[in-house]
Amino acid sequence: MTEYKNEITELTEEDLAEFFEGWKKKPSTAKRFNLLKNSDFVIVAYEGNRVVGFINAVTDKTLSAYIPLLEVLPEYRKKGIGNELVKRMLEQLKDYYMIDLCCDTSLAPYYKKLGFTEVTGMIIRNYDNI
């Protein structure tokens, strides 16, 4: 059974080693850990002692929130873990005026099913900074 925690006190860098599959360049395990540690909100999904997914959000603590990452290990996808992580995060962010995220075009239908609206956005990726 999947357990969800809103804290990372038990998390280690090694717990995040399997994530970021498919990225052009993966962040180091130290950066992976720091991005969660420095987030305003984090929810981690566990199967037993194994971290199988997470979602994080950063905010201005006033009106806006941004969800930069939703990650679920490949073998745990299509089991509702990603949906549950998003739903739990949206509940935590319910008092914010705007909740934004950017995703690949192929993922837009997934997020639409979870209540997001597709808009046009622009990004810059500095791969040398990973």
MODELLER restraints for C-alpha pairs under 7 A, 6 or more apart:
rsr = mdl.restraints
at = mdl.atoms
rsr.add(forms.Gaussian(group=physical.xy_distance, feature=features.Distance(at['CA:1:A'], at['CA:47:A']), mean=6.25, stdev=0.5))
rsr.add(forms.Gaussian(group=physical.xy_distance, feature=features.Distance(at['CA:2:A'], at['CA:45:A']), mean=6.39, stdev=0.5))
rsr.add(forms.Gaussian(group=physical.xy_distance, feature=features.Distance(at['CA:2:A'], at['CA:46:A']), mean=5.53, stdev=0.5))
rsr.add(forms.Gaussian(group=physical.xy_distance, feature=features.Distance(at['CA:2:A'], at['CA:47:A']), mean=4.99, stdev=0.5))
rsr.add(forms.Gaussian(group=physical.xy_distance, feature=features.Distance(at['CA:3:A'], at['CA:45:A']), mean=5.69, stdev=0.5))
rsr.add(forms.Gaussian(group=physical.xy_distance, feature=features.Distance(at['CA:3:A'], at['CA:46:A']), mean=5.10, stdev=0.5))
rsr.add(forms.Gaussian(group=physical.xy_distance, feature=features.Distance(at['CA:3:A'], at['CA:47:A']), mean=6.51, stdev=0.5))
rsr.add(forms.Gaussian(group=physical.xy_distance, feature=features.Distance(at['CA:4:A'], at['CA:43:A']), mean=6.54, stdev=0.5))
rsr.add(forms.Gaussian(group=physical.xy_distance, feature=features.Distance(at['CA:4:A'], at['CA:44:A']), mean=5.57, stdev=0.5))
rsr.add(forms.Gaussian(group=physical.xy_distance, feature=features.Distance(at['CA:4:A'], at['CA:45:A']), mean=4.60, stdev=0.5))
rsr.add(forms.Gaussian(group=physical.xy_distance, feature=features.Distance(at['CA:4:A'], at['CA:46:A']), mean=6.29, stdev=0.5))
rsr.add(forms.Gaussian(group=physical.xy_distance, feature=features.Distance(at['CA:5:A'], at['CA:43:A']), mean=5.52, stdev=0.5))
rsr.add(forms.Gaussian(group=physical.xy_distance, feature=features.Distance(at['CA:5:A'], at['CA:44:A']), mean=5.28, stdev=0.5))
rsr.add(forms.Gaussian(group=physical.xy_distance, feature=features.Distance(at['CA:5:A'], at['CA:45:A']), mean=6.64, stdev=0.5))
rsr.add(forms.Gaussian(group=physical.xy_distance, feature=features.Distance(at['CA:6:A'], at['CA:42:A']), mean=5.64, stdev=0.5))
rsr.add(forms.Gaussian(group=physical.xy_distance, feature=features.Distance(at['CA:6:A'], at['CA:43:A']), mean=4.47, stdev=0.5))
rsr.add(forms.Gaussian(group=physical.xy_distance, feature=features.Distance(at['CA:6:A'], at['CA:44:A']), mean=6.47, stdev=0.5))
rsr.add(forms.Gaussian(group=physical.xy_distance, feature=features.Distance(at['CA:7:A'], at['CA:42:A']), mean=6.37, stdev=0.5))
rsr.add(forms.Gaussian(group=physical.xy_distance, feature=features.Distance(at['CA:7:A'], at['CA:43:A']), mean=6.57, stdev=0.5))
rsr.add(forms.Gaussian(group=physical.xy_distance, feature=features.Distance(at['CA:13:A'], at['CA:29:A']), mean=5.43, stdev=0.5))
rsr.add(forms.Gaussian(group=physical.xy_distance, feature=features.Distance(at['CA:13:A'], at['CA:30:A']), mean=6.01, stdev=0.5))
rsr.add(forms.Gaussian(group=physical.xy_distance, feature=features.Distance(at['CA:13:A'], at['CA:33:A']), mean=5.44, stdev=0.5))
rsr.add(forms.Gaussian(group=physical.xy_distance, feature=features.Distance(at['CA:14:A'], at['CA:29:A']), mean=6.95, stdev=0.5))
rsr.add(forms.Gaussian(group=physical.xy_distance, feature=features.Distance(at['CA:15:A'], at['CA:51:A']), mean=6.03, stdev=0.5))
rsr.add(forms.Gaussian(group=physical.xy_distance, feature=features.Distance(at['CA:16:A'], at['CA:29:A']), mean=6.47, stdev=0.5))
rsr.add(forms.Gaussian(group=physical.xy_distance, feature=features.Distance(at['CA:16:A'], at['CA:32:A']), mean=6.76, stdev=0.5))
rsr.add(forms.Gaussian(group=physical.xy_distance, feature=features.Distance(at['CA:17:A'], at['CA:29:A']), mean=6.01, stdev=0.5))
rsr.add(forms.Gaussian(group=physical.xy_distance, feature=features.Distance(at['CA:19:A'], at['CA:71:A']), mean=6.84, stdev=0.5))
rsr.add(forms.Gaussian(group=physical.xy_distance, feature=features.Distance(at['CA:19:A'], at['CA:73:A']), mean=6.39, stdev=0.5))
rsr.add(forms.Gaussian(group=physical.xy_distance, feature=features.Distance(at['CA:20:A'], at['CA:26:A']), mean=6.18, stdev=0.5))
rsr.add(forms.Gaussian(group=physical.xy_distance, feature=features.Distance(at['CA:25:A'], at['CA:127:A']), mean=6.79, stdev=0.5))
rsr.add(forms.Gaussian(group=physical.xy_distance, feature=features.Distance(at['CA:26:A'], at['CA:130:A']), mean=6.82, stdev=0.5))
rsr.add(forms.Gaussian(group=physical.xy_distance, feature=features.Distance(at['CA:27:A'], at['CA:130:A']), mean=4.91, stdev=0.5))
rsr.add(forms.Gaussian(group=physical.xy_distance, feature=features.Distance(at['CA:36:A'], at['CA:42:A']), mean=6.52, stdev=0.5))
rsr.add(forms.Gaussian(group=physical.xy_distance, feature=features.Distance(at['CA:36:A'], at['CA:56:A']), mean=6.58, stdev=0.5))
rsr.add(forms.Gaussian(group=physical.xy_distance, feature=features.Distance(at['CA:39:A'], at['CA:56:A']), mean=6.35, stdev=0.5))
rsr.add(forms.Gaussian(group=physical.xy_distance, feature=features.Distance(at['CA:39:A'], at['CA:57:A']), mean=5.93, stdev=0.5))
rsr.add(forms.Gaussian(group=physical.xy_distance, feature=features.Distance(at['CA:39:A'], at['CA:58:A']), mean=5.26, stdev=0.5))
rsr.add(forms.Gaussian(group=physical.xy_distance, feature=features.Distance(at['CA:40:A'], at['CA:57:A']), mean=5.94, stdev=0.5))
rsr.add(forms.Gaussian(group=physical.xy_distance, feature=features.Distance(at['CA:40:A'], at['CA:58:A']), mean=4.98, stdev=0.5))
rsr.add(forms.Gaussian(group=physical.xy_distance, feature=features.Distance(at['CA:40:A'], at['CA:59:A']), mean=6.46, stdev=0.5))
rsr.add(forms.Gaussian(group=physical.xy_distance, feature=features.Distance(at['CA:41:A'], at['CA:56:A']), mean=5.54, stdev=0.5))
rsr.add(forms.Gaussian(group=physical.xy_distance, feature=features.Distance(at['CA:41:A'], at['CA:57:A']), mean=5.10, stdev=0.5))
rsr.add(forms.Gaussian(group=physical.xy_distance, feature=features.Distance(at['CA:41:A'], at['CA:58:A']), mean=6.64, stdev=0.5))
rsr.add(forms.Gaussian(group=physical.xy_distance, feature=features.Distance(at['CA:42:A'], at['CA:55:A']), mean=5.81, stdev=0.5))
rsr.add(forms.Gaussian(group=physical.xy_distance, feature=features.Distance(at['CA:42:A'], at['CA:56:A']), mean=4.40, stdev=0.5))
rsr.add(forms.Gaussian(group=physical.xy_distance, feature=features.Distance(at['CA:42:A'], at['CA:57:A']), mean=6.55, stdev=0.5))
rsr.add(forms.Gaussian(group=physical.xy_distance, feature=features.Distance(at['CA:43:A'], at['CA:54:A']), mean=5.57, stdev=0.5))
rsr.add(forms.Gaussian(group=physical.xy_distance, feature=features.Distance(at['CA:43:A'], at['CA:55:A']), mean=5.47, stdev=0.5))
rsr.add(forms.Gaussian(group=physical.xy_distance, feature=features.Distance(at['CA:43:A'], at['CA:56:A']), mean=6.52, stdev=0.5))
rsr.add(forms.Gaussian(group=physical.xy_distance, feature=features.Distance(at['CA:43:A'], at['CA:85:A']), mean=6.71, stdev=0.5))
rsr.add(forms.Gaussian(group=physical.xy_distance, feature=features.Distance(at['CA:44:A'], at['CA:51:A']), mean=6.98, stdev=0.5))
rsr.add(forms.Gaussian(group=physical.xy_distance, feature=features.Distance(at['CA:44:A'], at['CA:53:A']), mean=5.90, stdev=0.5))
rsr.add(forms.Gaussian(group=physical.xy_distance, feature=features.Distance(at['CA:44:A'], at['CA:54:A']), mean=4.32, stdev=0.5))
rsr.add(forms.Gaussian(group=physical.xy_distance, feature=features.Distance(at['CA:44:A'], at['CA:55:A']), mean=6.70, stdev=0.5))
rsr.add(forms.Gaussian(group=physical.xy_distance, feature=features.Distance(at['CA:45:A'], at['CA:51:A']), mean=5.91, stdev=0.5))
rsr.add(forms.Gaussian(group=physical.xy_distance, feature=features.Distance(at['CA:45:A'], at['CA:52:A']), mean=5.63, stdev=0.5))
rsr.add(forms.Gaussian(group=physical.xy_distance, feature=features.Distance(at['CA:45:A'], at['CA:53:A']), mean=4.89, stdev=0.5))
rsr.add(forms.Gaussian(group=physical.xy_distance, feature=features.Distance(at['CA:45:A'], at['CA:54:A']), mean=5.83, stdev=0.5))
rsr.add(forms.Gaussian(group=physical.xy_distance, feature=features.Distance(at['CA:46:A'], at['CA:52:A']), mean=5.53, stdev=0.5))
rsr.add(forms.Gaussian(group=physical.xy_distance, feature=features.Distance(at['CA:52:A'], at['CA:72:A']), mean=5.74, stdev=0.5))
rsr.add(forms.Gaussian(group=physical.xy_distance, feature=features.Distance(at['CA:52:A'], at['CA:73:A']), mean=5.43, stdev=0.5))
rsr.add(forms.Gaussian(group=physical.xy_distance, feature=features.Distance(at['CA:52:A'], at['CA:76:A']), mean=6.75, stdev=0.5))
rsr.add(forms.Gaussian(group=physical.xy_distance, feature=features.Distance(at['CA:53:A'], at['CA:71:A']), mean=5.28, stdev=0.5))
rsr.add(forms.Gaussian(group=physical.xy_distance, feature=features.Distance(at['CA:53:A'], at['CA:72:A']), mean=4.05, stdev=0.5))
rsr.add(forms.Gaussian(group=physical.xy_distance, feature=features.Distance(at['CA:53:A'], at['CA:73:A']), mean=6.17, stdev=0.5))
rsr.add(forms.Gaussian(group=physical.xy_distance, feature=features.Distance(at['CA:54:A'], at['CA:70:A']), mean=5.87, stdev=0.5))
rsr.add(forms.Gaussian(group=physical.xy_distance, feature=features.Distance(at['CA:54:A'], at['CA:71:A']), mean=5.44, stdev=0.5))
rsr.add(forms.Gaussian(group=physical.xy_distance, feature=features.Distance(at['CA:54:A'], at['CA:72:A']), mean=6.61, stdev=0.5))
rsr.add(forms.Gaussian(group=physical.xy_distance, feature=features.Distance(at['CA:54:A'], at['CA:85:A']), mean=6.91, stdev=0.5))
rsr.add(forms.Gaussian(group=physical.xy_distance, feature=features.Distance(at['CA:55:A'], at['CA:69:A']), mean=5.52, stdev=0.5))
rsr.add(forms.Gaussian(group=physical.xy_distance, feature=features.Distance(at['CA:55:A'], at['CA:70:A']), mean=4.42, stdev=0.5))
rsr.add(forms.Gaussian(group=physical.xy_distance, feature=features.Distance(at['CA:55:A'], at['CA:71:A']), mean=6.46, stdev=0.5))
rsr.add(forms.Gaussian(group=physical.xy_distance, feature=features.Distance(at['CA:55:A'], at['CA:85:A']), mean=6.29, stdev=0.5))
rsr.add(forms.Gaussian(group=physical.xy_distance, feature=features.Distance(at['CA:56:A'], at['CA:67:A']), mean=5.86, stdev=0.5))
rsr.add(forms.Gaussian(group=physical.xy_distance, feature=features.Distance(at['CA:56:A'], at['CA:68:A']), mean=6.56, stdev=0.5))
rsr.add(forms.Gaussian(group=physical.xy_distance, feature=features.Distance(at['CA:56:A'], at['CA:69:A']), mean=5.83, stdev=0.5))
rsr.add(forms.Gaussian(group=physical.xy_distance, feature=features.Distance(at['CA:56:A'], at['CA:70:A']), mean=7.00, stdev=0.5))
rsr.add(forms.Gaussian(group=physical.xy_distance, feature=features.Distance(at['CA:57:A'], at['CA:65:A']), mean=6.51, stdev=0.5))
rsr.add(forms.Gaussian(group=physical.xy_distance, feature=features.Distance(at['CA:57:A'], at['CA:66:A']), mean=5.42, stdev=0.5))
rsr.add(forms.Gaussian(group=physical.xy_distance, feature=features.Distance(at['CA:57:A'], at['CA:67:A']), mean=4.37, stdev=0.5))
rsr.add(forms.Gaussian(group=physical.xy_distance, feature=features.Distance(at['CA:57:A'], at['CA:68:A']), mean=6.35, stdev=0.5))
rsr.add(forms.Gaussian(group=physical.xy_distance, feature=features.Distance(at['CA:58:A'], at['CA:65:A']), mean=5.68, stdev=0.5))
rsr.add(forms.Gaussian(group=physical.xy_distance, feature=features.Distance(at['CA:58:A'], at['CA:66:A']), mean=5.39, stdev=0.5))
rsr.add(forms.Gaussian(group=physical.xy_distance, feature=features.Distance(at['CA:58:A'], at['CA:67:A']), mean=6.62, stdev=0.5))
rsr.add(forms.Gaussian(group=physical.xy_distance, feature=features.Distance(at['CA:59:A'], at['CA:65:A']), mean=4.19, stdev=0.5))
rsr.add(forms.Gaussian(group=physical.xy_distance, feature=features.Distance(at['CA:59:A'], at['CA:66:A']), mean=6.23, stdev=0.5))
rsr.add(forms.Gaussian(group=physical.xy_distance, feature=features.Distance(at['CA:62:A'], at['CA:96:A']), mean=6.98, stdev=0.5))
rsr.add(forms.Gaussian(group=physical.xy_distance, feature=features.Distance(at['CA:63:A'], at['CA:96:A']), mean=4.97, stdev=0.5))
rsr.add(forms.Gaussian(group=physical.xy_distance, feature=features.Distance(at['CA:63:A'], at['CA:97:A']), mean=5.00, stdev=0.5))
rsr.add(forms.Gaussian(group=physical.xy_distance, feature=features.Distance(at['CA:63:A'], at['CA:98:A']), mean=6.35, stdev=0.5))
rsr.add(forms.Gaussian(group=physical.xy_distance, feature=features.Distance(at['CA:64:A'], at['CA:96:A']), mean=5.69, stdev=0.5))
rsr.add(forms.Gaussian(group=physical.xy_distance, feature=features.Distance(at['CA:64:A'], at['CA:97:A']), mean=5.95, stdev=0.5))
rsr.add(forms.Gaussian(group=physical.xy_distance, feature=features.Distance(at['CA:64:A'], at['CA:98:A']), mean=4.80, stdev=0.5))
rsr.add(forms.Gaussian(group=physical.xy_distance, feature=features.Distance(at['CA:64:A'], at['CA:99:A']), mean=5.98, stdev=0.5))
rsr.add(forms.Gaussian(group=physical.xy_distance, feature=features.Distance(at['CA:65:A'], at['CA:96:A']), mean=6.73, stdev=0.5))
rsr.add(forms.Gaussian(group=physical.xy_distance, feature=features.Distance(at['CA:65:A'], at['CA:98:A']), mean=6.21, stdev=0.5))
rsr.add(forms.Gaussian(group=physical.xy_distance, feature=features.Distance(at['CA:65:A'], at['CA:99:A']), mean=4.79, stdev=0.5))
rsr.add(forms.Gaussian(group=physical.xy_distance, feature=features.Distance(at['CA:65:A'], at['CA:100:A']), mean=6.30, stdev=0.5))
rsr.add(forms.Gaussian(group=physical.xy_distance, feature=features.Distance(at['CA:66:A'], at['CA:99:A']), mean=5.65, stdev=0.5))
rsr.add(forms.Gaussian(group=physical.xy_distance, feature=features.Distance(at['CA:66:A'], at['CA:100:A']), mean=4.76, stdev=0.5))
rsr.add(forms.Gaussian(group=physical.xy_distance, feature=features.Distance(at['CA:66:A'], at['CA:101:A']), mean=5.66, stdev=0.5))
rsr.add(forms.Gaussian(group=physical.xy_distance, feature=features.Distance(at['CA:67:A'], at['CA:100:A']), mean=6.25, stdev=0.5))
rsr.add(forms.Gaussian(group=physical.xy_distance, feature=features.Distance(at['CA:67:A'], at['CA:101:A']), mean=5.04, stdev=0.5))
rsr.add(forms.Gaussian(group=physical.xy_distance, feature=features.Distance(at['CA:68:A'], at['CA:101:A']), mean=6.09, stdev=0.5))
rsr.add(forms.Gaussian(group=physical.xy_distance, feature=features.Distance(at['CA:72:A'], at['CA:82:A']), mean=6.43, stdev=0.5))
rsr.add(forms.Gaussian(group=physical.xy_distance, feature=features.Distance(at['CA:108:A'], at['CA:118:A']), mean=6.79, stdev=0.5))
